[in-house]
């Protein structure tokens, strides 16, 4: 594997570096130029960040390993936006700043001039209810609905039921990222089936693994 060389002298400079792969080599190479400090920017593709808890025996908590790599590689501080779960902040042994993409999403929805009476916020699963509830507080306490789904394997989920009423409403679904878009496509189809007038799928990080970005748009269009 090729080594990384910095082309800029960072001596005595406060710098911010992305944690996109290969973050450890980028951080280590930057240290050789004697910067004053390094802030690691945790991007959407930071490796294994979603593996933040055990779901079965003998399973690793890879998110903690990744934060250790960033620290050992030389970062002094971490800047993150909408981490997959709040407990991930506790995995860092260095100062971290966590910001939210919520403001940008709210500005976009405001541009659509949707009546508050027509809105319903959708939590894509039970584990995202707290995040969705915080979002409703910014939308004049709009009603909240939740999707009940079962995850059979990584990125493979079966949408089971809708908890709440979306008939005739504009459904706004909020999540931290879209990866394969398989589960979220099924949720959009279910919402239309249950009578939602419009569906907005909002996320901070778009990953779109392989060709699933096109599959997502095709599926959403066909479910209308």
Secondary structure, DSSP 8 states (H G I E B T S, - for coil): ------SS--TT-EEEEE-SSSHHHHHHHHHTT--SEEEEEE-TT-TTTT--S-SSTT---HHHHHHHHHHHTT-SEEEEES-SSGGGGGG-SSEEEEE-SHHHHHHHHHHTT--GGGEEEEESSGGGHHHHHHHHHTTTS-EEEEEEEEEEETTEEEEEEEES--TTSEEEEEEEEESS-HHHHHHHHHHHHTT-SEEEEEEEEE---TTHHHHHHHHHHHT-
